[in-house]
Amino acid sequence: MSGIKVFAPASVANLAVGYDILGLALEKPGDEVIVKKGETDGLVISKIVNGKSLSKELHKNTAGLAALRLLEHLGEEKMPIQMELHKKMRLGTGLGSSAASAVAGVMGINEFLGKPLTKPELLRFAVEGEQVADGSWHADNVAPSLFGGIILIRDNLSLDWKRIYVPEHLSLVMIHPFIKILTSESRALLKKEIALEDMVAQTGNLAALVAGFYTSDYNMIRRSLNDHVIEPQRKKLIPHFDAIKEIALKENALGFSISGAGPSMFALCENSFITDNIMTAVQRFYSDKKLKVDVFVSGINLRGAYKY
């Protein structure tokens, strides 16, 4: 049996108002996994490219653990398989790097074995693998990376999810300042309780955002992308966050917030004229501050993970 290659895209989790329950897939970047017949019994991670800090030990690698759990489920854990992980994005960026690896790993094995499971059936194995990164069971990065589009997770424990309609022409300006924030550290900052008025405002915005997506109501989307709970706690980890947000909103972004745990940020936009203006203004800001940053535009990936 010849080898196969799988791509799994980066993702933006939370989308400001949907902490741990809302996310979307980006067209770029993403991770790749190559799966081939191995030389010894069992799964082995034979190579990791652009991931020096990552372990080849299966239980310490999101792609490895996700793949192993699938093999165990299928009763094929002794099958000789070797896996290569090619990291196409930095760790700790807030772009779902660990989730993309887990998705690529589990889908690579599934494709290699002739697709015994459907994509929805792969979700729980990918989520289990992604737990290696922060110890939490949540699918807001994994599900969009696997399925594509915008995904709402009604309940993480049971992995009850729903694909949300994506209006035409939506794109994102992604802004990644060159600092690293681990998801586990960023989660540790969050308060365990929130004020009732903040809960009411947040749930109203979440419901209205979903309604705005389904009806292509850009004004509703604009009014809804306002995080009362998580962003105020996490933004202090990101230098110049308020200034960058002000730039994006001044240039008519639909909304602006932190991508996942950060430090990446996103500006959701309704056309390319707006994305171009935001890119130019943000790049000028960071250049004046003499700070390194990666700024790029991505559409919403509707395909999710796929075999090349």
N, C-alpha and C positions, 0 to 999 in steps of 0.2 A: 504494500500500500504506500503510495507516494505521499509526500508531505503537503500540508495546506497552510495558508496564511490568512489570518483574521485581523480585521481592524475594528477597534471600538473607540468611539469619539469621546472627547472631553464633554463636560456638562457644567451647567450653572444650577446649583441647588438653592432652594429657598425662594428665589425670585422675590426677595424683600419680605413678603407677607406670609409665605408658606413654609415656615421653619420645619424642616425634616419631612415635609409632605408634598413639596412642589419642586419641580426641576425641569430643565429643558436640555436637549442635546445640541452641541455646537457642530458646525461643519468641520472645524479644525480647532486645535490639533487633536491627536488621539494616540493610542498605543497599538502596537502590533504584536501578535503572537504567532510563531511558526511551530507547528506540531508535526513530528516525524516518528517513524518507527524507531524504537530504542534498541540498545544493544544488551540491556539487562532487564530483568523483571521489574515491573513497577514504573511509576512516573518519575522522571528526573528533569530538573531544570538545568539544561546544559550550558546556557549562555544568557547573560543579561547585558544588553547594550544600553549605554547612557544611564545606568543606574547603579553606580559603584556602591552606594550605601545599602542596597537591597540584598537580602539574603537569598541564597539558592535553596535553603531549607524550606520544604513545602509548607510547613505549619507557620512559617514566619514571612510568607510571601502571599500577597492577595491573589495573584493569578494561580499560584501553586496550590493553595488551599481550596480555592473554588473548584479547580480541576480535579483535585483529589476527592473532594466530597461527591462530585458527579460520578467519578469512576467507582467509588464505593457503593453509591446508590445503584449503579448498573451491574455491580458484581464483577467489575473489570479492573480492580485495583492492581492486579498482578500483570496486566498487559504491558509489554515493553514499549514505553513511549518516552520520547525526549521533547522538551519544550524550550523554545527560545523566546525571551521577552525583550522586545525592542521598545524602550521608552522614548516617546516622541514629545514629552513635556516634562517640565521640572516637577519635583516633589514639593508639596507644601505651597502650591500656588492658589488653591481654592477652585481649581478647574476639574476636580474629580479624577485626579491621576490614579489613585489607588483603586477607585471604582472601575475605571476604564481597563486597568490591568486585570481585575477580577472577571469582568465581562469578557474580555478577549480570551482569557484562559479557559473559562467554562465553555465558551462558544467554540473555541478551537478544538477542544476535546470532542464536543458534540459533533462537529463537522467531520472530524477525523474518523469517528465511529459510524458515520453514515446517517447522522441526525436522528438518533433514537428518541429524542425529546423535542418538543416544540420550544420556541422562544419563551413563552410564558412559563413553561415548566422549568426553564433554566434559572429563573429569577432568584429563587431561594438559595441556590448554590452560589450564585454570584454575590448575594448579600452576605452569606456566611463568610466568603472569602474576604470581602471588603472590611469585615469586622477586625481583621488583623491591624488595620491602620489606626482605628480609634476606639475599638472595643464596643462600639454601639451598633445596634441592629436598626438600620434605616436604609430606605431604598431611593432617596431623592436624587442621588447621583447615579446609582446602578441602573435603575429602571429607565431613565432617559437614554443612557448610554446603550442599553440593550435594545430598546424598542424604537428610539428616536422620538422626535416631536416634544410636546409638552406633556408631562405626566403628573397626575394628581394621585397621591397615595392616601386613600381614605384611612387605612389602618396599617401601620408598619408591621405589627406582630403577625397578622394574618396575610400580609402583603396583598391587600385588597386595593387594586389600582385602577385608574381610568385614564385613557388618552383624551387630552383636551384639544379642541379645535384650534388650529393655528391660522390666524388671519394672514392674508397675503401681504407681502413686502416687508414683514417684520425682520429686522436684523439687529445685531448688537455690536457696540463698540466695547471690546474687551481691553482692560487696562491692567497690566501686571507690573507693579513696581518690584524691583529686584530685592525683595526681602522674603523671608520664609516664615510662615505661620503654620504650625502643626494643628490639625483638626482637634486632637485631644487637648491641646493647650487652650485653643480658642473656646472649646465647649466648657472647659473648667471655669471660665470667667463668668458664665451666665448665672443669673440669679434663678433660684428654684421657684420663686413665686412672682407673679405680676399683679399689678393693680387691676381691679375690675374694669375701670374705664378704659384701660389699655387693651384688655381682652376684647371688650366690645368693639373698640375701634379696629383692632387687628382682624377680627373675624368678619366684620363688615367689609373691610378692604379685600380680604381674601375672596369672599363670596362675589363681590363686585368685579374683581379681576377676572375670575372664571367667566362670569356673565359677559364681561367686555370681550374676552377672547371669542366666545361662541357667537357673539353678535357683531364682531369686527368693529366695536365701538371704541375708537381710539381715545376719545375724550374720557370715557369711563375707565379705560386702562390707565390713563394719565392720572386720574383722581385716586386710583386705587393703589398705585405702587408707592406706598408710604408706610414704612415699617416703624411701628411704635414700640417694639419690644427688643429685637435682637440687634439691629443696627446701632442704636444708641449705646449699647454696651461694648460692641466690638470695634467700632470705628476708631477708637483711640489707639488701636494696634497698627493702624495704617496712616503713615505720615501724609498730611495735607488732604485727608479725605474730604473734609467739608469744602475746601477750595475746588477740588476736582468735581464734586457734585454740583456746586454752583455753576461751574463752567458748562457741564452737560445740560443742566436744566435751562440755563440761559440760551443755549443753542437749540432748545425745543425738543430735547429727549422726552420720551413718554415717561421715563422714570430712571432712577439711578440708585444702585445699592451695592452691597458686598456680594461677591460670588462665593457661595458656600461659606467656609470659615475664613476666607480671605487669604492673602492680601489682594487678590485680583478683585476688580470692580467691573460692573457692567452698566452700560447705558442702553436701554431698549429704545429703538428708533423705528419710525414708520417709513422712512425713505433714505436713499443713499446720499442725498444732499445734506441731510442732517448728520449722518454718520461721518461724512467727509469733514464737515465743519468741526465736529467734536474732536476727531482725530488730530486735526491741525492745531486746535487750541490746546489740547492736552499735551501734545508733543512739545509745543512751545513753552508751556508752563514748566514741564520737567527739565527741559533744556536750560531754561533760565535758572532753575534750582540746582543744575549740574547733578541730577539724579538719573540713574539708569532705569529705564522703563520699556516694556514691550507693549505696543498699542496695535491692535489689529481689528478688522471687521469680520464678523462671521454671520452667516445666515443660520437658521434653525435647521438642523439635520433631521429630516423626516424618516430616514432609513434606519438609523441606529447601527448596531454592529453588523458586519457582513464579512463573508469570505471573498477574498480577491479572486 
